[in-house]
Amino acid sequence: MRGHRRLRLARMEIRTEPSRRLFAQGALAALVVLALLPAAAQAASLHLVFPQSVETTVVQGQSTSFTLEVQAFGATGCDSTSAPVRVDTLYSVDAVGDVAAGLPGEMPITTAENRGSSDNCSIKNPLRVPLTATAAPSTAVGDYTSVIRYGKGGDGGIDLDGPPLTIHVVAPEQVLPPPPLEAPATIVLGDRKPAPHPTLGKTLLLTLVKGNVTFRMPGQGSQTLADPAVVPNGTVIDASGGVVKVTVVRDASGVLDSVDAWGGAFKASQALGKPPVTTFTLTGAASAASRGAATAARVTRKRSLWVNGKGNFKTRGKRASAIVRGTYWFTQDTDAGTKVSVKRGLVAVRDLVRKRTVLVSAGHQYTATPRRPALRRVPAFTGSVK
């Protein structure tokens, strides 16, 4: 490669697209204009066009995968593997019908043949972005609207509205027994297996949303989550490589609450109280000190967890716990302390070191740091040596 290039977001424009005919004539819907700036060449343009709208259907208490197709025009660097745009890939509908977006992912882009002597290459179309929609078990049947969220890659945030998204929540299909025979001698119907259901204060329901998730019940070995599973309190769930939906019974009314969790391992337990609270305790070594014979080197290991949903849920780290009052938050343990970052909503953070509670709103964070050990002064020598 003759020069080093860097890709950055130049400007973003939104237009309307009344029909494909107008689309062919240049009236593009939701037009995102990005500039590719080579180090020693004239800037080329990369145009990304979102569809007018996106729709998907999800069953109550389940998740579904769908695809966002984006058209790209122009050219980009031949060694580019992704556009400088990130898109929220997970859209969750909670029990009251609120839609929360999260799990940002890069918009994939691949290049085709080289254009003559230029370092720029054309784009393979369309760009397909895999998305996931999930609905709580108690979400009412109906249509719920949101938007596809996107933003600048790199250090940028997911802070722009793309095309509108409609999530159709439907009820599970009812399995009806076969009609009776006209002259049966003896009809023996098989037992219908009831849908898995959690028990208040004792068990939780785990449902795989996407990726790879494992769990380990107390006293048992690790299992891979495939079908929905009811697990007891104290089960350790590893969602480092996927997304899991955790469903619990809210209280004596029998209403179900659920949240999506990913990005780490945690132990889940629901304690009876007023109200009952389900706690996700971050697991794994938060840090380890490795000291050699001559030098002492500190090796830091992080443990973290993203949670997206509503209900009586709490995350707990080594030095702080976070009780959800919103929809989307992040907990991380390091040597520096326990950090809670709020993406959306409001979270009450309990500093376990300083015994105080801090309300953290969207876009802010709080870190509970360890206390510094008090310095002990060595008393001055005042006597005499004999």
Disulfide bonds with the S-S distance in Angstrom:
Cys78-Cys121 2.04
